[in-house]
Structure formats: C-alpha cells, structure tokens
Amino acid sequence: MKIKFLFLSLLAIFLLAACSDQASNKYDLDKIVATLNGKDITTRDIISQYPITEENIENYLKQEIIIDEAMNSGITVTKEYINELKETWYPNAESVEMENFNAKEADALGLTNEEYFDMWASTILERVEYFQAYIKTKFGEPSSNEEVEEWGKKIDSHVNNLYESYIENEKLIIH
C-alpha cells in the first residue's frame, strides 16, 4: 500500500509538471538533447511530458535510464495494460479541461489539446509503470512507515549512480 501511495504521489508530481503554463513553442523541437544507447532524445521527446528546464531534462534522462534498465531485465508493460490504467485514472477525459491542458505544448507539437492529453496520459502511465516495476524488482517494498525514507534514499542513490555510470560509460551522451 505504501508503495502505491508513493507512486501515486510521483504521478501527481508528473501531472503538475506536465500541466505547467510554460511556453514551449520557443524551442527547436528536433534538437538532440542527449543520446542514450545510440537513440537520440530530442526536445520534442521531453516536451511531450514536461516543460523544458534543466531539472526536467535530467529527470527525463534518469527515467529513460530506468526504463532501459527495466526493459533489459525483461520487464514489459503492454499497451493493453496502459489502456486499462488510462481508463482507471482518466475514465472520462472530458472531465479534464482540454482548453487549458498544456495548450502551449500541444500547439508546439502540432496537436490538439485532446490529442496531446491522450499521448501524454499514455506515455506518463507507461513510464511510471516501468519505473514502479523496476523499483519493486530491485528494492521490493518497505515493510513499515519507518523504512520508507531509507528506502527512498536507496532508490535516489541507485538512480543517481546509474545516471553517472551511463555518462561515464558513454551510454548516455548529453549534447
């Protein structure tokens, strides 16, 4: 239960970041921000989930590393499962104020607000599920409230160490 709360909190933070009012159409969407294991990550990739800030770029890259690690360890998240989650989390997408939901980001990507929301919701849920499955596999769940803080520190340390290792081993090249 505690892990579910932690990940629901994580999802809420992602939602708040994604709902930022930051203007995004001032960016070169095709600019390569980083390369992870030979795959280019562009401004478009990041802005599809978060406003462009240095912190969000680093967090996005860390999430990509965790997703890479999860996939390499055999973890899969199916589109069907993501669609089920989307129906659970957003059973009536019309209840979201589409006029205001990331209108600037949607415009920058050439999407309607509804198209942007659909893409954003599917992607954020998939990213969170990979992250959650990887963390649960690697660290399990804390067995008490007292363990949550230490558990979180271990996760942060692990993610930061992976990030640094990927950079050192040139699996992640930041442009």
Disulfide bonds with the S-S distance in Angstrom:
none
